[in-house]
Each structure stands twice: as C-alpha cells, then as structure tokens.
Amino acid sequence: MALEEEEETQNAPFCMLFCEEESCSVFEEDESVVKSPSFHLGFLHHDMLWDDDELLGLISKQDELKPCLSDKALDEFLSLCRENALGWIFRVKGYYGFSSLTALLAVNYFDRFITSRKFQTDKPWMSQLTAVACLSLAAKVEEIRVPLLLDLQVGEARYVFEAKTIQRMELLILSTLQWRMHPVTPISFFDHIIRRYSSNSRQFLSRCESLLLSIVHDSRFLSYTPSVLATAIMVSVARDFKEAEYESQLMTLLKVDPEKVNKCYELVLDHNPSKKRVMHASLSSDGSNESWVVSSEPLYKRRRVHEQQMKLSSINRMFLDVFTSSPR
C-alpha cells in the first residue's frame, strides 16, 4: 500500500499532462476530423500563407548574393576561364555523383569571386584553383560525404594543387564572399513551386535541374535573376508537359516581368538543340523517370582512392603551391 502511494506521488507531475476524456475518444473522433472539409481548408489556407511568406523572402533576397556584374564580368578572358572552370566542375559532379545544388553553389561562388577585385587574371592557374576551392566549399555545404582535396581533382584538370594551397584559397574565397554561402538559386524556386503543385513533381524537378545545368555555362544568363531564370526554365518544361494553365500560374505567382522571362526563354531555347530529343526519349519511355538525364549525370559511381591516384599519376601535370612557390 505504501509502495502504491509513493508511486502515485512520483507520477503526480505527469498526471497534469493528461486531460479527462472518455476512453478512446481521441482515436474515435480523429477519423471525423480528417474527413471534415473545413479542417482541410483551414490547413491549406495556413500552408499557403506560409508559402507566400517564404516566396516573398526568396524574391527579396535573390539579388543579395549575385555576381557583381560590370565591364570586367563581360571580359572575354574571364568568360573563357569561366567556361573551362564550369566544365571541370560538372565533370567532377558526374564523377562523384554530387547533387545539382552542389554544382550550382560552386558556380555561384565562382562567379561572385571572379567578379571581385581579388581575382588575379594574370595567373593562368588561378581559375582552376578557384574552381577546385569553390567546388570543395559547395560540397562541404551540401554533400554528406566530401572527397579529400587531392581526390577531388579529377576530370582532366590541367593543374593539381596541394591540399594546403586549396585550403588557403578556400579562406580567401570565404572572406571575399563574407562567409555568405547560402544564396538563392533557381533551384530554390523549383523546390518552392513543386511543393505547391505536386503533379509529376519528381520528373518535373529532374527536367528543370537538367535543363538548368545544361545552360548555366553561358555567362549571358548572369544578367537574369534566379526567379526569372527559374521561370523561363519551368515554362519550357511545362510546355513539354502541355500545361498552359501551369505556365500562367507561374508568371502570376513569381511576380516576374513577362518580357524578361520571354527573352530568357529564347536564350534557353538557343542552348537546347538536343532538348527535344532528350525530352522525346523521356516521354516515350514508360518504365523509367530517369531517361531524361543528360551527360552531366553520373556515369559511374565513386572510385577508390588508389584508382584516382593512379589516374592522376598517369598524366603529366603539375603540383602547385601557388602561395609559396611558382609552378614547376
């Protein structure tokens, strides 16, 4: 008896957490609540208000972490450096199976850094070092498993850098970008829109990301905001799905200038001569949602470290410690 009283005393605080209800009333009424139309409407209304706030936040912040466009950003030398660097980034993305967002973050870091005053155009290896450091930073932000700095340098890189050199470059990039490593990207808008319109969401997102990665190497797209670029890409994919209503909803929801979207859309089409072939193949395949994948996707998974080192040693390339010595 004394033991029972002691147990009741110890459990007294927990008893306050329970309300007096008839047995099983919660479970018996739960079904009626789920079936209630007013419950669904209230939930959807609250959810859409939250989505509206998120969308306004994306739109207001999309210009904060963009490359600083100037005459320097349009320089032919920088454009060539950018094209080569992005080509290497996408090859490594395919080799390691990095996500599309990882590659896009690396591109954003690279663009913001090369348009800053700290990018040295007189050093031929600087763009490659910048690309390696930017991809390393992006992988650390987004990926669960990140290769060693030496192992990261695959994909026919022209130079191979020591780990300490890359780490110093990472710090320089971080300080230049003021440690702001989470920019708003077109993928941010893809994800937001897909949460609102979930029809064929996986296939739609895959096609949008694939199309984005196939055109991002063109520096002319830097003049468009992420929302405009995302809208142009989603319009392109929506037209393949033959969803005209979806297209008009995009324009209204994202509050973008239709004229800018149309210009960006035309530029998207200019860079996609093979898009119709890829899309046609995916639409004609009923058994797989992955048939749209372009060559930037992984063709093979991660290799062992010694295989990468063998590949590196078989090519005549230079190891550089650019902060302490000149190339040898």
C-alpha positions in Angstrom: 0.0 0.0 0.0 2.8 2.4 0.9 4.5 1.5 -2.4 1.4 2.4 -4.4 1.1 5.7 -2.6 4.8 6.5 -3.3 4.3 5.6 -7.0 1.3 7.9 -7.2 3.3 10.7 -5.6 6.1 10.3 -8.1 3.8 10.3 -11.1 1.8 13.3 -9.9 3.6 15.8 -12.2 2.9 13.6 -15.2 -0.8 13.3 -14.4 -1.2 17.0 -15.0 -0.3 16.4 -18.7 -3.4 14.4 -19.2 -6.9 15.7 -19.7 -10.1 14.0 -18.6 -11.6 12.2 -21.7 -13.7 9.2 -22.3 -11.7 6.1 -23.3 -10.5 6.1 -26.9 -12.4 9.3 -27.7 -9.3 10.8 -29.4 -9.0 7.9 -31.8 -12.7 7.7 -32.5 -13.0 11.4 -33.4 -9.8 11.5 -35.4 -11.5 10.0 -38.5 -14.3 12.6 -38.5 -11.7 15.4 -38.2 -9.8 14.2 -41.2 -13.0 13.9 -43.2 -14.1 17.4 -42.3 -13.8 19.9 -45.3 -13.4 22.9 -43.0 -10.3 21.2 -41.5 -8.7 20.7 -44.8 -9.5 24.3 -46.0 -8.0 25.7 -42.8 -4.9 23.7 -43.1 -4.4 24.6 -46.8 -5.0 28.3 -46.1 -2.4 28.3 -43.3 0.0 26.4 -45.5 -0.4 28.8 -48.4 0.2 31.8 -46.2 3.4 30.2 -45.0 4.4 29.5 -48.6 3.7 33.1 -49.6 6.0 34.4 -46.9 8.7 32.0 -48.0 8.3 33.1 -51.6 8.5 36.8 -50.7 11.7 36.0 -48.8 13.3 34.3 -51.8 12.3 37.1 -54.1 13.6 39.8 -51.7 17.0 38.0 -51.1 17.7 36.8 -54.6 19.8 39.9 -55.5 21.9 39.9 -52.3 24.3 37.1 -53.3 24.6 37.6 -57.0 27.8 38.2 -59.0 28.8 41.8 -59.3 28.2 42.5 -63.0 30.4 45.1 -64.5 32.6 45.6 -67.6 35.1 43.1 -66.0 32.4 40.4 -65.9 32.0 40.6 -69.6 35.7 40.3 -70.4 36.4 37.6 -73.0 39.3 36.2 -70.9 37.0 35.8 -67.8 34.3 34.2 -70.0 36.8 31.6 -71.2 38.1 31.0 -67.7 34.5 30.6 -66.5 33.6 28.2 -69.3 36.6 25.9 -68.6 36.1 26.0 -64.9 32.4 25.2 -65.1 33.2 22.3 -67.5 35.5 20.9 -64.9 33.0 21.4 -62.1 30.4 19.4 -64.0 32.8 16.6 -64.8 33.6 16.2 -61.2 29.9 16.4 -60.3 29.3 13.5 -62.6 32.3 11.5 -61.3 31.3 11.7 -57.6 27.5 12.0 -58.1 27.2 15.3 -56.5 23.7 16.9 -56.4 22.7 19.6 -58.8 22.6 22.1 -56.0 26.2 21.4 -55.1 27.3 22.2 -58.7 25.1 25.3 -58.7 26.5 26.6 -55.4 30.0 26.1 -56.8 29.1 28.1 -59.9 27.7 30.9 -57.7 30.8 31.0 -55.5 33.0 31.0 -58.6 31.0 33.8 -60.3 30.9 36.0 -57.3 34.7 35.6 -56.7 35.9 36.2 -60.3 33.9 39.4 -60.5 35.6 40.6 -57.3 38.8 42.6 -57.2 40.7 39.7 -55.6 40.7 37.5 -58.7 44.1 37.7 -60.3 43.7 37.4 -64.1 47.5 37.4 -64.7 47.9 33.9 -63.3 46.9 31.1 -65.7 46.2 28.6 -62.9 44.1 30.9 -60.8 40.8 30.0 -62.4 41.4 26.2 -61.9 42.4 26.8 -58.3 39.3 28.9 -57.8 37.1 26.2 -59.3 38.6 23.5 -57.0 38.2 25.6 -53.9 34.6 26.6 -54.8 33.5 23.0 -55.5 35.2 21.9 -52.3 33.3 24.6 -50.3 30.0 23.7 -52.1 30.4 20.0 -51.3 31.1 20.8 -47.7 27.9 22.8 -47.6 25.6 20.4 -49.4 27.1 16.9 -49.5 27.2 14.3 -46.8 30.5 12.8 -47.9 33.2 15.0 -49.3 36.3 13.7 -51.1 39.8 14.6 -49.9 41.1 17.7 -51.6 43.6 15.7 -53.7 41.0 13.1 -54.7 38.6 15.9 -55.7 41.0 16.9 -58.5 39.8 14.5 -61.2 38.1 15.2 -64.5 41.1 16.1 -66.6 42.2 19.0 -64.5 45.0 21.0 -66.1 46.7 21.6 -62.7 46.8 19.6 -59.4 47.2 21.6 -56.2 48.4 20.7 -52.8 45.8 20.5 -50.1 47.2 23.4 -48.1 47.0 25.6 -51.2 43.4 24.8 -51.7 42.6 25.5 -48.1 44.2 28.9 -48.3 42.2 29.6 -51.4 39.0 28.5 -49.6 39.7 31.0 -46.8 40.3 33.8 -49.4 37.0 32.9 -51.1 35.2 32.8 -47.8 36.5 36.2 -46.8 35.8 37.7 -50.2 32.2 36.4 -50.1 31.9 37.4 -46.5 31.1 33.9 -45.5 27.6 34.1 -47.1 27.4 30.7 -48.7 23.6 30.1 -49.0 22.5 32.1 -52.0 19.0 32.0 -53.5 19.3 29.9 -56.7 16.8 28.9 -59.4 16.6 25.5 -57.6 15.2 27.4 -54.6 12.2 28.4 -56.8 11.9 24.9 -58.3 11.6 23.4 -54.9 9.0 26.0 -53.8 6.8 25.7 -56.9 6.9 21.9 -56.7 5.6 21.9 -53.1 2.6 23.9 -54.4 1.9 21.8 -57.5 2.9 18.3 -56.7 1.8 16.7 -60.0 4.6 14.7 -61.6 6.9 16.6 -59.2 9.9 14.3 -59.3 10.0 14.2 -63.1 9.4 17.9 -63.4 12.1 18.8 -60.9 14.6 16.5 -62.7 14.0 18.0 -66.0 14.2 21.6 -64.7 17.6 20.8 -62.9 18.9 19.1 -66.0 18.0 22.0 -68.3 19.5 24.5 -65.8 22.8 22.7 -65.7 23.0 22.5 -69.4 22.8 26.3 -69.9 24.4 27.8 -66.8 27.8 27.9 -68.5 26.6 30.8 -70.7 27.6 34.0 -68.9 24.7 35.8 -70.5 22.4 34.2 -68.0 24.1 36.1 -65.2 22.1 39.1 -66.2 18.9 37.4 -65.1 17.7 37.0 -61.6 17.2 33.4 -60.2 13.4 33.9 -60.3 13.4 34.9 -64.0 15.8 32.1 -65.0 13.7 29.6 -63.0 10.5 30.8 -64.5 11.9 30.5 -68.1 13.1 27.0 -67.4 9.9 25.9 -65.8 7.9 27.4 -68.6 10.0 25.4 -71.1 9.4 22.2 -69.2 5.7 23.0 -68.6 5.2 23.4 -72.4 6.6 19.9 -72.9 4.0 18.7 -70.4 1.4 20.7 -72.4 0.2 22.5 -69.3 -0.6 26.1 -70.4 -2.6 26.8 -67.2 0.5 25.9 -65.1 2.6 28.4 -67.2 0.2 31.3 -66.5 0.2 30.4 -62.8 3.9 30.6 -62.7 4.0 34.1 -64.1 1.5 35.3 -61.6 2.9 33.6 -58.6 6.5 34.5 -59.0 5.7 38.2 -59.9 8.3 38.3 -62.7 8.5 40.6 -65.7 7.0 38.6 -68.7 9.2 40.4 -71.1 12.4 39.4 -69.2 11.1 35.8 -69.0 10.4 35.7 -72.7 14.0 36.9 -73.5 15.5 34.4 -71.1 13.2 31.7 -72.5 14.5 32.4 -76.1 18.1 32.2 -74.8 17.2 28.8 -73.1 15.9 27.5 -76.4 19.1 28.6 -78.2 21.1 26.4 -75.9 18.9 23.4 -76.2 19.1 21.9 -79.7 19.2 18.4 -78.2 16.5 19.2 -75.7 13.6 18.0 -77.9 15.5 14.7 -78.5 16.1 14.2 -74.7 12.5 15.1 -73.8 11.0 12.9 -76.5 13.0 10.0 -75.3 11.8 10.5 -71.7 8.2 10.9 -72.8 8.3 7.8 -74.9 9.7 5.7 -72.0 7.0 4.5 -69.6 9.3 2.4 -67.5 11.7 5.0 -66.2 11.7 8.6 -65.0 15.4 8.9 -65.4 15.6 8.7 -69.2 15.9 12.5 -69.5 19.3 12.6 -67.8 22.0 14.3 -69.7 25.7 13.5 -69.8 26.3 15.7 -66.8 24.8 13.0 -64.5 26.9 10.2 -63.0 28.0 7.6 -65.5 29.8 5.7 -62.8 30.0 5.9 -59.0 32.8 6.7 -56.7 36.2 5.1 -57.5 38.6 4.0 -54.8 41.3 6.4 -53.8 44.1 4.4 -55.3 42.4 4.4 -58.6 42.2 8.1 -58.6 45.8 8.4 -57.7 46.8 6.1 -60.5 44.8 8.2 -62.9 46.5 11.4 -61.7 49.9 9.9 -61.8 49.5 8.7 -65.4 49.0 12.3 -66.7 51.8 14.8 -66.9 50.5 17.6 -64.7 52.0 20.0 -62.1 51.6 20.1 -58.4 51.4 23.7 -57.3 51.8 25.5 -54.1 50.9 28.9 -55.5 51.2 30.8 -52.3 54.8 29.7 -51.6 56.4 28.9 -54.9 56.0 29.3 -58.6 54.8 26.4 -60.9 57.5 23.9 -61.7 
